[in-house]
Amino acid sequence: MSLLSSSLGLTRYRIIEEVPRELLQQVPEKLKQFCMVDIDGTADERSFGWTNFDDMLDTNWTVSPPEKADYFAFSLRLDTRRIPPSVLKKHNTIAVNKELEHNKEQGKNFVSRDRKRELKEQVTLRLRARTLPIPAVFDIVWNASANRIYLDTTNAKVRALFEDHFALTFDLHLEPLTAFFMAMDILGEEAAPRLENLDPTIFV
């Protein structure tokens, strides 16, 4: 889902640390350093990294720079290979049956558990190499002056992936702007005990 869509799910963060001006100047290079690496020609199950906000295929930011006035705009791209369980089961059964026929010729009427596990790994790897990865793109806007980050998803797994990759890239840590933290941001940390003791109001 794009930030330019008419409707979207949004997760807001604040950056916990103070962001040095030198680091802000390094943002374009750090995005390139931790950019998306394509896995179309491999059998890898997953790959992720930063890419251009305006073009998910542009990992060198030749189409446009990440700087947008007082903001940085870029995207997190996640490519995943998914083998349908029924397909994996079919080809694994074929491989085990073929192995069993071979074993019978050698006087054995079974396939060992370890060999079955090995065959399944081989089948999975072979099927991955024949399966195109499915790309997903999540847009990010960084308000550098306010130390705020906006991510266009509320999916817990994607959020965790984004938070970890952001910390790896910039050595900065994010805190989700929940209602509690937003209230504490406005009222100050001394209001934390009062906020913790609030009870929800039922309006119906």
C-alpha positions as a Markdown table, in Angstrom:
| # | Residue | x | y | z |
|---|---|---|---|---|
| 1 | Met | 0.0 | 0.0 | 0.0 |
| 2 | Ser | 1.4 | 3.4 | -1.0 |
| 3 | Leu | 1.5 | 6.5 | 1.1 |
| 4 | Leu | 0.0 | 8.2 | -1.9 |
| 5 | Ser | -3.2 | 6.0 | -1.7 |
| 6 | Ser | -6.5 | 7.5 | -0.8 |
| 7 | Ser | -6.6 | 5.4 | 2.4 |
| 8 | Leu | -4.0 | 3.4 | 4.3 |
| 9 | Gly | -2.9 | 1.9 | 7.6 |
| 10 | Leu | -0.2 | 4.0 | 9.2 |
| 11 | Thr | 2.3 | 3.4 | 12.0 |
| 12 | Arg | 3.9 | 6.5 | 13.6 |
| 13 | Tyr | 7.2 | 6.4 | 15.4 |
| 14 | Arg | 9.5 | 8.8 | 17.2 |
| 15 | Ile | 13.3 | 8.4 | 17.1 |
| 16 | Ile | 14.5 | 7.9 | 20.7 |
| 17 | Glu | 18.0 | 9.3 | 20.3 |
| 18 | Glu | 19.0 | 12.8 | 19.2 |
| 19 | Val | 19.9 | 12.6 | 15.5 |
| 20 | Pro | 23.3 | 14.2 | 14.6 |
| 21 | Arg | 23.3 | 16.6 | 11.6 |
| 22 | Glu | 26.2 | 14.6 | 10.2 |
| 23 | Leu | 24.0 | 11.4 | 10.2 |
| 24 | Leu | 21.2 | 13.2 | 8.3 |
| 25 | Gln | 23.8 | 14.1 | 5.6 |
| 26 | Gln | 24.7 | 10.4 | 5.4 |
| 27 | Val | 21.2 | 9.1 | 4.9 |
| 28 | Pro | 21.4 | 8.7 | 1.1 |
| 29 | Glu | 24.6 | 6.7 | 1.3 |
| 30 | Lys | 23.3 | 4.6 | 4.1 |
| 31 | Leu | 20.2 | 3.8 | 2.2 |
| 32 | Lys | 22.4 | 2.5 | -0.7 |
| 33 | Gln | 24.6 | 0.6 | 1.7 |
| 34 | Phe | 21.5 | -1.3 | 3.1 |
| 35 | Cys | 19.5 | -1.4 | -0.1 |
| 36 | Met | 17.4 | -4.2 | -1.5 |
| 37 | Val | 19.3 | -7.1 | -3.1 |
| 38 | Asp | 17.4 | -8.8 | -5.9 |
| 39 | Ile | 17.0 | -12.6 | -5.5 |
| 40 | Asp | 15.4 | -13.4 | -8.9 |
| 41 | Gly | 18.4 | -15.4 | -10.0 |
| 42 | Thr | 18.9 | -17.3 | -6.8 |
| 43 | Ala | 17.0 | -19.9 | -4.6 |
| 44 | Asp | 16.9 | -17.6 | -1.6 |
| 45 | Glu | 13.6 | -17.6 | 0.3 |
| 46 | Arg | 13.6 | -13.9 | 1.3 |
| 47 | Ser | 15.3 | -10.6 | 0.7 |
| 48 | Phe | 14.6 | -7.1 | 2.0 |
| 49 | Gly | 16.1 | -3.6 | 2.0 |
| 50 | Trp | 15.6 | 0.0 | 1.1 |
| 51 | Thr | 14.6 | 1.2 | -2.3 |
| 52 | Asn | 13.5 | 4.4 | -4.1 |
| 53 | Phe | 10.1 | 5.8 | -3.0 |
| 54 | Asp | 9.3 | 6.6 | -6.6 |
| 55 | Asp | 10.5 | 3.4 | -8.2 |
| 56 | Met | 10.8 | 0.1 | -6.3 |
| 57 | Leu | 13.4 | -1.2 | -8.8 |
| 58 | Asp | 15.8 | 1.8 | -8.3 |
| 59 | Thr | 18.2 | 0.9 | -5.5 |
| 60 | Asn | 20.8 | 3.6 | -6.6 |
| 61 | Trp | 18.3 | 6.5 | -6.4 |
| 62 | Thr | 19.0 | 7.5 | -10.0 |
| 63 | Val | 15.3 | 8.2 | -10.6 |
| 64 | Ser | 15.0 | 10.7 | -7.7 |
| 65 | Pro | 16.8 | 11.5 | -4.5 |
| 66 | Pro | 15.4 | 10.5 | -1.0 |
| 67 | Glu | 15.5 | 14.1 | 0.1 |
| 68 | Lys | 12.1 | 15.7 | -0.3 |
| 69 | Ala | 12.3 | 19.3 | 1.2 |
| 70 | Asp | 12.5 | 18.8 | 5.0 |
| 71 | Tyr | 11.7 | 15.1 | 4.7 |
| 72 | Phe | 13.3 | 11.8 | 3.6 |
| 73 | Ala | 11.1 | 9.5 | 1.6 |
| 74 | Phe | 12.1 | 5.9 | 0.8 |
| 75 | Ser | 10.6 | 2.4 | 0.8 |
| 76 | Leu | 11.2 | -1.0 | 2.4 |
| 77 | Arg | 10.9 | -3.7 | -0.2 |
| 78 | Leu | 10.4 | -7.3 | 0.9 |
| 79 | Asp | 10.7 | -10.1 | -1.7 |
| 80 | Thr | 9.4 | -13.6 | -0.6 |
| 81 | Arg | 9.2 | -16.9 | -2.3 |
| 82 | Arg | 6.2 | -19.0 | -1.3 |
| 83 | Ile | 5.8 | -22.6 | -2.4 |
| 84 | Pro | 2.2 | -23.8 | -2.1 |
| 85 | Pro | 2.1 | -26.6 | 0.5 |
| 86 | Ser | 0.2 | -28.9 | -2.0 |
| 87 | Val | 3.0 | -28.4 | -4.6 |
| 88 | Leu | 5.7 | -29.2 | -2.0 |
| 89 | Lys | 3.8 | -32.3 | -0.9 |
| 90 | Lys | 3.4 | -33.5 | -4.4 |
| 91 | His | 7.0 | -33.2 | -5.4 |
| 92 | Asn | 8.3 | -34.5 | -2.1 |
| 93 | Thr | 6.1 | -37.6 | -2.5 |
| 94 | Ile | 7.5 | -38.2 | -6.0 |
| 95 | Ala | 11.1 | -37.9 | -4.7 |
| 96 | Val | 10.5 | -40.3 | -1.8 |
| 97 | Asn | 8.8 | -42.8 | -4.0 |
| 98 | Lys | 11.7 | -42.7 | -6.5 |
| 99 | Glu | 14.1 | -43.1 | -3.6 |
| 100 | Leu | 12.1 | -46.1 | -2.3 |
| 101 | Glu | 12.2 | -47.8 | -5.7 |
| 102 | His | 15.9 | -47.3 | -5.8 |
| 103 | Asn | 16.3 | -48.8 | -2.3 |
| 104 | Lys | 14.2 | -51.8 | -3.2 |
| 105 | Glu | 16.6 | -52.6 | -6.0 |
| 106 | Gln | 19.3 | -52.6 | -3.3 |
| 107 | Gly | 17.3 | -54.9 | -1.1 |
| 108 | Lys | 15.9 | -52.2 | 1.3 |
| 109 | Asn | 12.1 | -51.6 | 1.7 |
| 110 | Phe | 12.2 | -48.3 | 3.4 |
| 111 | Val | 13.6 | -44.7 | 3.3 |
| 112 | Ser | 15.2 | -43.5 | 6.5 |
| 113 | Arg | 13.9 | -40.5 | 8.4 |
| 114 | Asp | 17.2 | -38.6 | 7.8 |
| 115 | Arg | 17.1 | -39.4 | 4.1 |
| 116 | Lys | 13.4 | -38.2 | 3.9 |
| 117 | Arg | 14.5 | -34.9 | 5.5 |
| 118 | Glu | 17.3 | -34.5 | 3.1 |
| 119 | Leu | 15.0 | -35.2 | 0.1 |
| 120 | Lys | 12.6 | -32.6 | 1.4 |
| 121 | Glu | 15.3 | -30.0 | 1.6 |
| 122 | Gln | 16.5 | -30.8 | -1.9 |
| 123 | Val | 12.9 | -30.6 | -3.3 |
| 124 | Thr | 12.3 | -27.3 | -1.5 |
| 125 | Leu | 15.5 | -25.8 | -2.8 |
| 126 | Arg | 14.7 | -27.0 | -6.4 |
| 127 | Leu | 11.2 | -25.6 | -6.2 |
| 128 | Arg | 12.4 | -22.2 | -4.8 |
| 129 | Ala | 14.8 | -21.9 | -7.7 |
| 130 | Arg | 11.8 | -22.3 | -10.1 |
| 131 | Thr | 9.5 | -19.9 | -8.2 |
| 132 | Leu | 9.6 | -16.1 | -8.7 |
| 133 | Pro | 9.7 | -14.1 | -5.5 |
| 134 | Ile | 6.7 | -11.9 | -4.7 |
| 135 | Pro | 7.6 | -8.3 | -4.0 |
| 136 | Ala | 5.9 | -6.1 | -1.4 |
| 137 | Val | 6.7 | -2.4 | -0.9 |
| 138 | Phe | 6.1 | -0.3 | 2.2 |
| 139 | Asp | 6.6 | 3.4 | 2.0 |
| 140 | Ile | 8.4 | 5.5 | 4.7 |
| 141 | Val | 8.5 | 9.2 | 5.3 |
| 142 | Trp | 11.0 | 10.6 | 7.8 |
| 143 | Asn | 10.3 | 14.1 | 9.2 |
| 144 | Ala | 13.9 | 15.0 | 10.0 |
| 145 | Ser | 13.0 | 18.3 | 11.9 |
| 146 | Ala | 10.5 | 16.6 | 14.2 |
| 147 | Asn | 12.3 | 13.2 | 14.6 |
| 148 | Arg | 9.1 | 11.4 | 13.4 |
| 149 | Ile | 8.8 | 8.4 | 11.1 |
| 150 | Tyr | 5.7 | 7.3 | 9.2 |
| 151 | Leu | 5.4 | 3.7 | 7.9 |
| 152 | Asp | 2.5 | 2.8 | 5.7 |
| 153 | Thr | 1.6 | -0.5 | 7.4 |
| 154 | Thr | 0.3 | -1.8 | 10.7 |
| 155 | Asn | 1.4 | -5.4 | 10.1 |
| 156 | Ala | 3.3 | -6.5 | 13.2 |
| 157 | Lys | 5.9 | -8.7 | 11.3 |
| 158 | Val | 6.6 | -5.9 | 8.8 |
| 159 | Arg | 6.9 | -3.3 | 11.6 |
| 160 | Ala | 9.4 | -5.5 | 13.5 |
| 161 | Leu | 11.4 | -6.0 | 10.3 |
| 162 | Phe | 11.4 | -2.3 | 9.6 |
| 163 | Glu | 12.4 | -1.4 | 13.1 |
| 164 | Asp | 15.3 | -3.8 | 13.1 |
| 165 | His | 16.6 | -2.8 | 9.6 |
| 166 | Phe | 16.3 | 0.9 | 10.5 |
| 167 | Ala | 18.3 | 0.4 | 13.6 |
| 168 | Leu | 20.9 | -1.6 | 11.7 |
| 169 | Thr | 21.1 | 1.1 | 9.0 |
| 170 | Phe | 21.2 | 4.3 | 11.1 |
| 171 | Asp | 22.0 | 3.0 | 14.6 |
| 172 | Leu | 18.8 | 4.7 | 15.7 |
| 173 | His | 16.0 | 3.2 | 17.7 |
| 174 | Leu | 12.3 | 3.8 | 17.2 |
| 175 | Glu | 9.4 | 4.0 | 19.6 |
| 176 | Pro | 5.8 | 3.5 | 18.3 |
| 177 | Leu | 3.7 | 6.6 | 18.9 |
| 178 | Thr | 0.8 | 4.9 | 20.7 |
| 179 | Ala | -1.9 | 7.0 | 22.4 |
| 180 | Phe | -0.1 | 6.6 | 25.7 |
| 181 | Phe | 3.3 | 7.9 | 24.4 |
| 182 | Met | 1.6 | 10.7 | 22.5 |
| 183 | Ala | -0.1 | 11.9 | 25.6 |
| 184 | Met | 3.1 | 11.6 | 27.6 |
| 185 | Asp | 4.9 | 13.5 | 24.8 |
| 186 | Ile | 2.4 | 16.4 | 25.2 |
| 187 | Leu | 2.0 | 16.3 | 29.0 |
| 188 | Gly | 5.6 | 15.4 | 29.9 |
| 189 | Glu | 7.1 | 12.3 | 31.5 |
| 190 | Glu | 5.9 | 13.4 | 34.9 |
| 191 | Ala | 2.4 | 12.6 | 33.7 |
| 192 | Ala | 3.3 | 8.9 | 33.2 |
| 193 | Pro | 1.9 | 7.6 | 36.6 |
| 194 | Arg | -1.5 | 9.4 | 36.0 |
| 195 | Leu | -1.7 | 8.0 | 32.5 |
| 196 | Glu | -0.8 | 4.4 | 33.6 |
| 197 | Asn | -3.8 | 4.5 | 36.1 |
| 198 | Leu | -6.4 | 5.7 | 33.5 |
| 199 | Asp | -9.3 | 3.4 | 32.9 |
| 200 | Pro | -11.0 | 3.2 | 29.5 |
| 201 | Thr | -14.4 | 4.9 | 29.1 |
| 202 | Ile | -17.3 | 3.0 | 27.5 |
| 203 | Phe | -19.5 | 5.2 | 25.4 |
| 204 | Val | -22.2 | 2.7 | 24.5 |
